[in-house]
């Protein structure tokens, strides 16, 4: 519990509006709820959110300590009273979430609240599965990431053991990630493996595909197969054998088949807001013992729907 004595400069302000200013991490809806539940009192008495404060009033705030911290990237989850997540699978160790295109997975310079990780942390905090004040250093973390405009499955670890195991399995290529995408043209051959080297140009946030290794370039291998073609567009399934930045987008573009909607990598401007790329399936293909996560071995998870398949090919989603 914290107490605040109202000074001259805040006299006359409504109670709820003063709380918004004094406790910036407390969501508006939660502030109103706490006033109704008498967790915010004026002079030890219940009050109304519209009450006009007077100099000398003493506010008693029965609110968790973390809400009194200064807003930052690390505590953005506190401002999310109703986390928005499309959960595919959840247990005591991990969470699989279907990230929609347009959502950032991690904060950037312009946004640190409306991100996937902030919503996941808010969800676990509100459920009581993550109590920051009792942790020395661990915070719920993402094990893989997707571009802002790419949708699909993201793995979140609820504890440090799960984070270590999943990261090790990803590094050892023991978790298979499958993508669906729409490309311009019809690939020939209809299935195959794209091999090359990718080098990143950081200032433009894009990569280039090379046929030979160069300093700073990393090998990139993508398997693909054509599912169907229509109107000079093709629906492909891709499997990543390496996990490089913009790998599928860049390699398919270099092969002469840029993704629908992917202006950055050569597609013509069209009605699509996002590139037609979705990480639709995940397989825990463990080859080595996975300790506390061994129960996930050979399990596969799919998203329930990929909208661009229905839009361009009139197909029901294929698992």
TAFEN-V394078 format. One record per run of one state. SS is the DSSP state (a for helix, b for strand, c for the rest). FROM is the first residue (numbers start at 1). LEN is the number of residues. Records with the same first field share a line. If there is no record, write none. Layout:
SS=FROM-LEN  FROM-LEN
This chain:
c=1-1  6-2  11-3  23-5  37-3  43-2  47-5  53-5  62-3  69-4  80-7  91-3  100-4  105-3  109-2  112-3  128-4  135-6  143-8  158-2  172-3  185-6  205-1  211-7  231-2  241-6  255-4  260-3  266-11  285-6  297-3  303-4  314-6
b=2-4  14-1  40-3  45-2  52-1  58-4  87-4  94-6  104-1  108-1  111-1  115-1  141-2  151-7  175-10  191-11  206-5  218-13  233-8  259-1  277-8  300-3
a=8-3  15-8  28-9  65-4  73-7  116-12  132-3  160-12  202-3  247-8  263-3  291-6  307-7
